[in-house]
Amino acid sequence: MKATKAGEHAIETMQVEERRYAPSPEFRKQANAQPDIYNRSLDDFWTKEANERISWFEPWKQLLEWKPPYAKWFIGGKLNVCFNCVDRHVEKGHGGKVAYFWEGEPENDRRQITFADLLQDVVRFANGLKKLGVKKGTHVAIYMGMIPELPVAMLACTRIGAPFTVVFGGFSGESLSGRMNDMSCELLITQDEGWRRGNRVPLKANADAAMESSPTVMQCVVIKRTGGDVQMKQGRDLWASEMLAGTSDDPKSCPCEPMDSEDLLYLLYTSGTTAKPKGIIHTTAGYLVGVATTHHYIFDVKPDSVYWCAADIGWVTGHSYIVFAHLANGTTGIVYEGTPDFPDKDRWWKIVERYKPDILYTAPTTIRTHMKWGPEFAAKHDLSSLRVLGTVGEPINPEAWVWYREHIGANRTPVVDTWWQTETGMILITPLPGITTLKPGSATKPFPTIDAAVYNNAGETVPPGGGGYLVIRQPWPAMLRGIFGDPKRYEETYWSRWKNTYFVGDGARIDEDGDFWLLGRVDDVMNVSGHRISTIEVESALVSHPAVAEAAVAGRNDAQTGQAIVAFVTLKGGKEGSPSMLKELREHVGKVIGKFAAPSNVVFTPELPKTRSGKIMRRLLRDVSENRPLGDTTTLADPTVVAELARRGKEEAGKEES
Ligand code: WTA
């Protein structure tokens, strides 16, 4: 099948997209967010939300200190994230409420975890960590799949005041090691294996490889999930059950550490435009206030809501909206371990029928996958509990948006297209479901108090209809506080383009109604199935293979995954490519970064197109990978290279069609 160009299509369609969906009067009336929410000032808004939504051990004294590009929020406050997410709900008598309905990938493997259960689990885990010497300020890495022990481990760290980094279970050992070294982690929490589409993901084996080159990691705690065979290194590795033996589950035995508002909560690594991922810094109070507040208003969460964010906790969506926001708000959530098509393509809809969530939040790539499978899988199940649908991670094409609303939301539910980033910590551009008239493909309006704009190259505001660079001109509570260990990169990446203005890295357009349409990345960051990955990371993975002389990578539009990765590779010694080399290179990238970053196409070429000054002409590579007519080639050092490349590119695309 020929791949259609989803991204372009979305943009073209958006221009003629005239469908409008106003909230129903019933929804409007009962909504958490009422229209006056947009009139509240920054000071008033965040002061009220912080005081009503969060419990403080010591009140904060100053709302915001903004010394660009560094912001501090809720200065002087003392609080604990775990206390806010768990203890206080139990203290208020909500211990019996379900915190997580957990569904394992193997069917009939289920757990129901109340807030009281969660408190016991977290206290025991935190006591266990303490026994191993973890204390306030110890850096911890977590490398796990979607099992209940993952939020438990995160919360146990926050209880003690140990900053952590969660590394997505799809990353390789090498990626894990790079992150643990950057953060100087002393302890790693992992599991034996994970389940994915019926296969075992060798998490502990990957972790073993990572620890070989992570000298700071002294101990490794292993949670048993599949019971598969793993190596345990004496003196370094221990089973969680051993760590937990004899530990108390009484909250008094492990009180929540009072943390400063600006203490480090976690780092989350994300791709930038160099080969080295950035450790994005999130601190305690602003982050928690920001995620809890947006969660409440955007998803219209009610006390009896059952909320399903179907992301992976290893990415920021899972951090903010499966763990911290949802628990801080005392909401019942669903966590599902596996893939949507295991054992059948209706697995998700079975889950909806079973737990009756009223809110579902997922990524456009998943919606397009369900769309490709056809609506009959959803139609077999009762989805009538759903009341609000959400999307995140990439621009959604209007067809997918409308399909989601019609086939999953019975043409009744609002669909909130939420725009944000690892760096922003919380949703920044989004509809509010009881207020906003929705337009398929548009993330609509900045959240209250968020000052978003679209600039041209000169830093002037682009008039309605025109495209430009998305910027944010005022700080917000959950914003990143820096890049770990690299203030210069922080300043250059986000703040050097325009004074005191956050440079997002996305293109956008604002229409006549003031609604935002996101147009994808403007830098060398690709977005594959909602996973951010830079061209340079994949390139350096490829050239680390002994047979590769040079490599360049471009994203091409893909109807399902948003973008797919095309690699252009020159082999050493003038060797020609072969199917076995292709397989080897894909596996190699899988090993270096993670399988999700393996190129979908590899074009072998004796030479890459370069300018006379030796720069690879990425624009031309994008043309080739999209199978488009080539743009301006006059600056090429050797114009014959590109004709040959175009021929090879076509050949490679042809293979895919067949
Ligand atoms: C893209 C994910 C269009 C965007 C929360 C951003 C989106 C990057 C949307 C961040 C959306 C996210 N519409 N594009 N609703 N949401 N993006 O850090 O390019 O994994 O810069 O955070 O995803 O990806 P990240």
Boltz pocket constraint, residues with backbone or C-beta under 6 A from the ligand:
constraints:
  - pocket:
      binder: B
      contacts: [[A, 270], [A, 315], [A, 316], [A, 317], [A, 391], [A, 392], [A, 393], [A, 394], [A, 395], [A, 396], [A, 417], [A, 418], [A, 419], [A, 420], [A, 421], [A, 422], [A, 423], [A, 429], [A, 443], [A, 504], [A, 505], [A, 506], [A, 518], [A, 519], [A, 520], [A, 521], [A, 527], [A, 530], [A, 531], [A, 532]]
      max_distance: 6.0
